Amino acid sequence: MTSPVASPDLALALALALDALERVTEQMASTLDLDEVLAAITGGLVEDLGAALARVWLVETSTDDARWLRLAASAGLSSRLDGTHARVRVGALKIGQIAAERRAVCLNGLADDARITEKSWAKQHELASFAGYPLLFRGELLGVLAMFARRELSAADVARLARFATLAAIAVQNARTHAELAALKARLEDENGYLHEELRNERAGASILGSSAPLHDALEKLRQVAPTEATVLLLGETGTGKELFARALHDASRRRDGPLVKVSCAAIAPSLIESELFGHEKGAFTGALARRLGRFERAHGGTLFLDEIGELPLETQAKLLRALQEHEIDRVGGSAPVAVDVRVVAATHRDLEADVRAGRFRADLYYRLAVFPVTIPELRARRDDILVLASAFLDRHARALRKPLRGLTDEARAKLVAYSFPGNVRELENVIERAAILARGEWIGLAELPDLDGPRGDAPPPSISAEATRRLEDVERAHVERVLRDSGGVIEGPAGAAAALGLRPSTLRSRLDRLGIARKRPR
């Protein structure tokens, strides 16, 4: 290390420097937010301790277990080195060597020092000295603190900076510990919420009832796949009870003691789905006032149930595929991947194979999700279970309404069995609840049942078919394409397609992806 030179008027300089050091230390100690701590460290070095450039690198562990330093904060003059040095392997360059050897490096006379490779850059900014310190806390390497100055460093400067690095390491560790405790608290609160929901469902009698052959076959498939870690795709019409099957799969798996986290992909706006699934960092976008854990992190060690997976935007599908393959996610606004241990169970009422052919769903994601598909039978295919389910629903709603209901008349039972129930188990429960509310005596008869004179026997339900849905999408696609063509391919602005359609530009872009419309650049 080059010998430091003595500073004139050492007593006055030392007093001023100690005052500055105390101010910066107070700034670091005044917050437990890691970003604010790093800003106080780098800003304090520049504004109070006379550095021309100050940076902090923090240790991160990549997926290949290599040790890296990530540039986490910077203050002072900007340089073309920012992008180059955003990530440095431990042991490489000056910063990596400081981390590997855990020893400080202080250099004066940069113009003549062979260890400075960017001499033209240093000369351009009139830099005279460099100091780098490992950030150590109880033997653990947290990162590296480095600075350049336009004056040479004295022995007193070197000692003060060493003390400052020690205090900075303590502040960084305190902020990291606070963030870990906050994340743990958030996870415990989430798990507590899900536990309460499970208890409510248990008290409500939520279970899979019936003994028909189609139901038995579906449950047998669940029994076979539950002990494995395979991804499961639940297929079936709306109202067949896919969430109950997901819960049964979770309860029969080795992850039963972990959380079961449920997400309805159709109920979340496309602009928010990525943050909802993967979480976001503080300041990632307007309104992101604090770090928020996504559903993947909340489901760590348990099961993530993605209902209506067919409604997921194409852009998010790509990120979901990476999460399934790499077992890690990236928070919105984050700079480092987060490892997650999650089993995914997806569900849909859509024909995903048709969506793959139409370009609305990624083929690679479909094959990754459909490792073990399970089709849940519609209620008209398990008519032997209708009365069992009706009796259970009647008991539940009788207790809730505090009515002495004894059961269904023979006529009512026959009418229920004859009906096809296009809305499946959900529709049956709604029918029974309505009848229980209307009942004036102890028995539910024809008078209490709604008009169930629709399709009977094995006729298909009069629900909106996939073909009808497809035709509706074709109409929407043609209209959007026409407006986009009239606007010359322009999306934003007063003359853009988004304004003509009464949509936000981001919403229109998501709709273009969903409808499979290529974005053409205006000529």
C-alpha positions in Angstrom: 0.0 0.0 0.0 1.3 3.4 -0.9 2.3 5.4 2.1 -0.3 8.1 3.0 1.0 11.7 3.1 0.4 13.9 6.0 -2.3 16.6 5.8 -1.6 20.3 6.9 -3.3 21.6 9.9 -4.0 18.0 11.0 -5.8 18.9 14.3 -8.5 21.1 12.5 -8.9 18.6 9.7 -9.3 15.8 12.2 -12.0 17.6 14.2 -14.0 18.5 11.0 -13.7 14.9 9.8 -14.9 13.5 13.1 -17.9 15.8 13.0 -18.7 14.7 9.5 -18.3 11.1 10.4 -20.7 11.5 13.4 -23.3 13.1 11.1 -23.1 10.3 8.6 -23.2 7.7 11.3 -26.4 9.3 12.7 -27.9 9.2 9.2 -27.1 5.5 8.9 -28.6 4.7 12.3 -31.8 6.7 11.7 -33.3 4.1 9.3 -33.7 0.4 9.0 -34.5 0.5 5.3 -31.6 -1.0 3.4 -31.8 1.3 0.4 -31.9 4.3 2.7 -28.9 3.0 4.6 -26.9 2.5 1.4 -27.8 6.0 0.3 -26.7 7.4 3.6 -23.3 5.6 3.3 -22.5 6.7 -0.3 -24.1 10.1 0.1 -22.3 10.7 3.3 -18.9 9.8 1.8 -19.5 12.3 -1.0 -21.2 15.1 0.8 -19.5 15.0 4.2 -16.3 13.2 3.8 -15.1 14.7 0.5 -15.3 11.6 -1.9 -15.7 12.3 -5.6 -17.3 8.9 -6.1 -18.6 6.4 -3.6 -20.0 2.9 -4.2 -21.3 -0.1 -2.2 -21.3 -3.6 -3.6 -23.2 -6.3 -1.7 -22.6 -10.1 -1.8 -25.1 -12.2 -3.7 -25.3 -15.9 -4.4 -26.2 -16.9 -8.0 -27.9 -20.0 -9.0 -24.6 -21.7 -9.8 -23.3 -21.0 -6.3 -20.7 -18.6 -7.6 -19.9 -15.6 -5.4 -20.7 -12.3 -6.9 -20.8 -8.6 -5.8 -23.7 -6.6 -7.0 -23.5 -2.8 -7.3 -26.2 -1.7 -4.8 -25.6 2.0 -4.4 -23.5 4.8 -5.9 -23.1 8.6 -5.3 -20.9 11.3 -6.8 -19.7 11.6 -10.4 -21.1 9.2 -12.9 -18.8 7.2 -15.1 -18.9 4.7 -18.0 -17.8 2.1 -15.5 -21.3 1.9 -13.9 -22.6 -0.7 -16.4 -19.4 -2.6 -16.5 -19.0 -2.9 -12.8 -22.7 -3.5 -11.9 -21.8 -7.1 -11.1 -18.3 -8.3 -10.2 -17.2 -11.8 -9.4 -15.4 -12.3 -6.0 -11.7 -12.4 -6.8 -11.9 -10.3 -10.0 -10.7 -6.7 -10.4 -9.9 -4.5 -7.4 -13.3 -4.8 -5.8 -13.4 -8.6 -6.1 -9.9 -8.9 -4.7 -10.8 -6.8 -1.7 -13.8 -9.2 -1.1 -11.7 -12.3 -1.6 -8.8 -11.3 0.6 -10.9 -9.3 3.1 -8.3 -6.7 3.3 -8.5 -2.9 2.7 -6.8 -1.3 -0.3 -5.8 2.4 -0.2 -3.9 3.9 -3.1 -2.4 7.4 -3.7 -0.9 8.6 -6.9 -3.4 6.9 -9.2 -1.8 8.2 -12.4 1.4 6.2 -11.7 -0.2 3.1 -10.0 -0.2 0.0 -12.2 -3.2 -1.4 -10.3 -5.4 1.4 -11.8 -6.4 0.1 -15.3 -8.6 3.1 -16.2 -5.9 5.8 -15.9 -7.6 8.0 -18.6 -10.8 8.0 -16.7 -9.1 8.8 -13.5 -7.1 11.6 -15.1 -10.3 13.0 -16.8 -11.9 13.4 -13.4 -8.7 14.5 -11.6 -8.8 11.6 -9.2 -5.8 11.2 -6.9 -6.7 8.4 -4.5 -8.7 5.2 -4.1 -9.9 3.4 -0.9 -11.7 0.1 -0.7 -12.8 -1.7 2.5 -14.5 -5.1 3.0 -17.8 -4.8 4.9 -17.5 -7.4 7.6 -19.9 -8.3 10.4 -18.9 -10.9 12.9 -16.7 -12.6 10.3 -19.3 -12.6 7.5 -18.5 -10.7 4.3 -21.5 -8.4 3.4 -19.9 -6.5 0.6 -17.3 -3.9 -0.3 -17.2 -0.1 0.3 -15.1 1.9 -2.2 -14.4 5.5 -2.9 -12.3 7.8 -5.1 -11.1 11.2 -4.0 -9.5 14.2 -5.7 -6.9 14.5 -3.0 -4.4 12.1 -1.5 -5.4 10.2 1.7 -3.5 10.8 4.9 -3.0 8.2 7.6 -5.8 9.8 9.6 -8.1 9.6 6.5 -7.3 5.8 6.2 -8.1 5.2 9.9 -11.3 7.2 9.8 -12.5 5.3 6.7 -11.7 2.0 8.3 -13.8 3.0 11.3 -16.5 4.2 8.9 -16.5 0.9 7.0 -17.0 -0.9 10.3 -20.0 1.3 11.2 -21.4 0.9 7.7 -21.2 -2.9 7.9 -23.2 -2.8 11.2 -25.9 -0.6 9.6 -26.2 -2.8 6.5 -26.5 -5.9 8.7 -29.2 -4.2 10.9 -31.1 -3.3 7.8 -30.8 -6.8 6.4 -32.0 -8.3 9.6 -34.9 -5.9 9.8 -35.9 -6.8 6.2 -35.7 -10.6 6.9 -37.8 -10.1 10.1 -40.4 -8.1 8.1 -40.5 -10.7 5.4 -41.0 -13.5 8.0 -43.7 -11.5 9.7 -45.5 -10.9 6.4 -45.2 -14.7 5.6 -46.5 -15.6 9.1 -49.4 -13.2 8.7 -50.3 -14.7 5.3 -50.1 -18.2 6.6 -52.2 -17.2 9.6 -54.8 -15.8 7.2 -54.8 -18.9 5.1 -55.1 -21.1 8.2 -58.2 -19.1 9.3 -59.6 -19.6 5.8 -59.0 -23.3 5.9 -60.7 -23.5 9.3 -63.7 -21.6 8.0 -63.9 -24.0 5.1 -63.7 -27.0 7.4 -66.4 -25.6 9.6 -68.5 -25.0 6.5 -68.2 -28.6 5.6 -66.1 -28.0 2.4 -65.3 -31.5 1.2 -65.6 -33.7 -1.8 -68.8 -35.7 -1.4 -70.0 -38.6 -3.6 -69.4 -42.2 -4.5 -70.0 -42.3 -8.3 -67.6 -44.1 -10.6 -66.4 -40.9 -12.4 -65.7 -39.1 -9.1 -63.9 -42.2 -7.8 -61.6 -42.3 -10.9 -60.7 -38.6 -10.5 -59.9 -39.1 -6.8 -57.9 -42.1 -7.5 -55.7 -40.1 -9.8 -55.3 -37.5 -7.1 -54.2 -40.2 -4.7 -51.6 -41.4 -7.1 -50.0 -38.1 -7.8 -50.3 -36.4 -4.4 -47.1 -37.9 -2.9 -45.0 -36.7 -5.8 -43.8 -33.2 -6.6 -45.3 -33.3 -10.1 -47.2 -30.3 -11.4 -50.9 -31.0 -11.7 -53.4 -29.5 -14.2 -57.1 -29.7 -13.1 -59.5 -29.7 -16.0 -63.2 -29.3 -15.9 -66.3 -27.1 -16.4 -67.0 -24.1 -14.2 -68.5 -25.1 -10.9 -67.1 -28.6 -10.7 -65.1 -27.9 -7.6 -61.5 -27.6 -8.8 -60.5 -25.6 -5.7 -61.7 -28.5 -3.5 -59.7 -30.9 -5.6 -56.6 -28.7 -5.2 -57.1 -28.6 -1.4 -57.5 -32.4 -1.3 -54.3 -32.8 -3.3 -52.4 -30.5 -1.0 -53.7 -32.2 2.1 -52.6 -35.6 0.8 -49.1 -34.4 -0.2 -45.9 -34.1 1.8 -46.5 -30.4 1.8 -49.6 -30.6 3.9 -48.0 -28.7 6.8 -47.1 -25.8 4.5 -49.4 -23.1 3.1 -51.9 -23.6 0.3 -52.0 -20.3 -1.5 -54.8 -19.7 -4.1 -54.7 -17.2 -7.0 -57.5 -16.6 -9.4 -55.7 -15.4 -12.6 -59.0 -14.1 -14.0 -59.7 -11.9 -11.1 -56.5 -9.8 -11.2 -55.9 -7.0 -13.7 -53.2 -7.9 -16.3 -51.1 -4.9 -15.2 -51.0 -6.2 -11.6 -50.7 -10.0 -12.1 -46.9 -10.0 -12.2 -46.6 -8.1 -8.9 -49.3 -10.3 -7.4 -47.4 -13.5 -8.3 -43.8 -12.5 -7.9 -44.0 -9.5 -5.5 -42.3 -6.2 -5.9 -39.5 -4.1 -4.3 -40.1 -0.7 -2.7 -40.2 2.0 -5.4 -40.6 -0.5 -8.3 -43.6 1.6 -9.6 -45.9 4.4 -8.4 -47.6 3.3 -5.2 -45.0 0.7 -4.3 -44.3 2.2 -0.9 -42.8 -1.0 0.6 -41.5 -4.4 -0.5 -44.3 -6.8 -1.0 -44.1 -10.6 -1.1 -45.8 -12.3 -4.1 -47.9 -15.4 -4.0 -44.9 -17.6 -4.9 -42.9 -16.5 -1.8 -46.0 -16.8 0.4 -46.4 -20.4 -0.8 -42.8 -21.3 -0.1 -42.7 -24.8 1.3 -46.3 -25.4 0.3 -48.6 -25.5 -2.7 -49.6 -22.6 -5.1 -53.0 -23.1 -6.7 -53.4 -21.1 -10.0 -57.0 -21.1 -10.9 -58.2 -20.0 -14.4 -54.6 -20.3 -15.6 -55.8 -19.8 -19.2 -56.5 -16.2 -18.4 -52.8 -15.4 -17.7 -51.3 -12.8 -20.1 -48.6 -14.1 -22.5 -45.9 -12.0 -21.0 -46.6 -13.4 -17.5 -46.8 -16.9 -18.9 -43.1 -16.6 -19.9 -42.1 -15.6 -16.4 -44.2 -18.3 -14.8 -42.5 -20.9 -17.0 -39.1 -19.7 -15.8 -40.3 -19.9 -12.2 -41.4 -23.5 -12.8 -38.1 -24.5 -14.5 -35.6 -22.6 -12.4 -37.4 -22.6 -9.0 -36.7 -19.0 -8.6 -38.6 -15.7 -9.2 -37.7 -12.1 -9.8 -39.6 -9.5 -7.9 -40.8 -6.5 -9.9 -38.0 -3.9 -9.6 -35.6 -6.5 -8.0 -32.1 -7.0 -9.1 -31.5 -10.5 -7.8 -33.5 -13.8 -8.2 -35.3 -15.3 -5.2 -35.3 -19.0 -4.7 -38.7 -20.6 -4.0 -39.8 -24.1 -3.1 -43.3 -24.4 -4.4 -45.5 -27.1 -6.0 -47.9 -25.6 -8.6 -51.4 -26.9 -9.2 -53.2 -25.2 -12.0 -56.8 -25.3 -13.1 -58.9 -24.2 -16.1 -62.2 -24.7 -17.8 -60.7 -23.7 -21.2 -59.4 -25.9 -23.9 -55.8 -25.1 -23.5 -54.7 -27.2 -26.4 -56.9 -25.1 -28.7 -55.5 -21.9 -27.1 -52.0 -23.2 -27.8 -52.9 -23.7 -31.5 -54.4 -20.2 -31.6 -51.3 -18.6 -30.1 -53.2 -17.5 -26.9 -51.2 -19.9 -24.6 -47.5 -20.8 -24.7 -47.0 -24.4 -25.8 -43.9 -24.9 -23.5 -45.9 -23.7 -20.5 -48.8 -25.9 -21.3 -46.6 -29.0 -21.5 -44.9 -28.0 -18.3 -48.2 -27.6 -16.5 -49.9 -30.7 -17.9 -47.4 -33.1 -16.4 -50.3 -34.9 -14.8 -53.7 -33.7 -16.0 -56.8 -34.7 -13.9 -60.3 -34.1 -15.4 -63.0 -33.4 -12.8 -66.3 -34.9 -13.9 -69.3 -32.6 -14.5 -72.3 -33.1 -12.2 -74.5 -34.6 -15.0 -71.9 -37.4 -15.4 -72.2 -38.3 -11.6 -76.0 -38.2 -11.1 -75.7 -40.7 -8.2 -74.0 -37.9 -6.2 -76.7 -35.2 -6.7 -78.9 -36.2 -3.8 -75.9 -36.8 -1.5 -74.6 -33.3 -2.3 -78.1 -31.8 -2.0 -78.6 -33.3 1.4 -75.2 -31.9 2.7 -76.0 -28.4 1.3 -79.4 -28.5 2.9 -78.0 -29.4 6.3 -75.4 -26.6 6.0 -77.9 -23.9 5.1 -80.5 -25.1 7.5 -78.0 -24.6 10.3 -77.0 -21.2 9.0 -80.6 -20.1 8.7 -81.6 -21.8 11.9 -84.5 -23.6 10.3 -85.7 -27.1 11.2 -85.5 -28.5 7.6 -85.7 -32.3 7.4 -85.0 -32.9 3.7 -86.4 -33.0 0.2 -89.7 -34.5 -0.9 -89.7 -37.3 -3.4 -90.9 -35.0 -6.2 -88.1 -32.5 -5.4 -85.5 -35.3 -5.4 -86.7 -36.6 -8.7 -86.6 -33.1 -10.3 -83.0 -32.5 -9.1 -81.8 -35.8 -10.4 -83.4 -35.2 -13.8 -81.8 -31.8 -14.3 -78.5 -31.5 -16.1 -77.0 -28.7 -13.9 -74.9 -26.7 -16.5 -73.4 -24.8 -13.5 -72.5 -28.1 -11.9 -72.0 -28.4 -8.1 -72.0 -24.6 -7.6 -75.4 -24.3 -9.3 -76.8 -27.2 -7.2 -75.7 -25.4 -4.0 -77.2 -22.2 -5.1 -80.5 -24.0 -5.9 -80.6 -25.6 -2.4 -79.7 -22.3 -0.6 -82.5 -20.5 -2.4 -84.9 -23.3 -1.5 -83.9 -23.2 2.1 -84.5 -19.5 2.3 -88.0 -19.9 0.7 -89.0 -22.9 2.8 -91.8 -22.4 5.3 -92.2 -25.9 6.5 -89.8 -28.8 7.3 -89.6 -30.2 3.8 -88.3 -28.8 0.5 -90.8 -29.4 -2.3 -91.3 -28.4 -5.9 -92.6 -25.1 -4.9 -89.3 -24.1 -3.3 -87.2 -25.1 -6.3 -86.6 -22.7 -9.2 -87.5 -23.5 -12.8 -85.5 -26.6 -13.6 -87.2 -27.5 -16.8 -84.1 -27.2 -18.9 -82.2 -30.1 -20.5 -82.6 -33.5 -18.9 -80.9 -36.9 -19.2 -77.5 -36.9 -20.8 -78.1 -33.8 -22.9 -75.2 -31.3 -22.8 -75.8 -28.2 -20.7 -77.0 -25.0 -22.3 -73.9 -23.1 -21.3 -71.9 -20.8 -23.5 -69.8 -23.2 -25.6 -66.2 -22.8 -26.4 -67.2 -22.2 -30.0 -69.5 -19.3 -29.0 -66.7 -17.8 -26.9 -64.3 -18.2 -29.8 -66.8 -16.3 -32.1 -67.0 -13.5 -29.6 -63.2 -13.2 -29.5 -63.2 -13.2 -33.3 -65.5 -10.2 -33.3 -63.4 -8.4 -30.7 -60.2 -9.2 -32.6 -61.6 -7.9 -35.9 -62.8 -4.6 -34.2 -59.4 -4.0 -32.5 -57.5 -4.8 -35.7 -59.7 -2.3 -37.7 -59.1 0.5 -35.1 -55.4 -0.3 -35.0 -55.2 -0.2 -38.8 -57.1 3.1 -39.0 -54.6 4.6 -36.5 -51.7 3.5 -38.6 -50.5 1.2 -35.9 -50.1 4.0 -33.3 -51.2 3.0 -29.8 -50.6 6.0 -27.7 -51.6 9.7 -28.1 -54.8 11.5 -28.9 -54.9 9.9 -32.4 -53.9 6.4 -31.2 -55.9 3.2 -31.1 -56.1 3.2 -27.3 -57.9 6.6 -27.2 -60.3 5.5 -30.0 -61.1 2.3 -28.0 -61.4 4.2 -24.7 -58.6 2.1 -23.2 -55.2 2.8 -21.5 -52.2 2.1 -23.8 -51.0 -0.6 -21.4 -54.5 -2.2 -21.3 -54.6 -2.3 -25.1 -51.2 -3.8 -25.3 -52.3 -6.6 -23.0 -55.4 -7.1 -25.0 -53.3 -7.4 -28.2 -51.3 -10.1 -26.6 -54.4 -12.0 -25.4 -56.0 -11.8 -28.9 -52.8 -12.7 -30.6 -52.6 -9.5 -32.6 -49.1 -8.5 -33.8 -48.1 -5.0 -33.0 -47.1 -3.3 -36.2 -44.9 -0.2 -36.2 -46.3 2.8 -37.9 -44.7 3.6 -41.3 
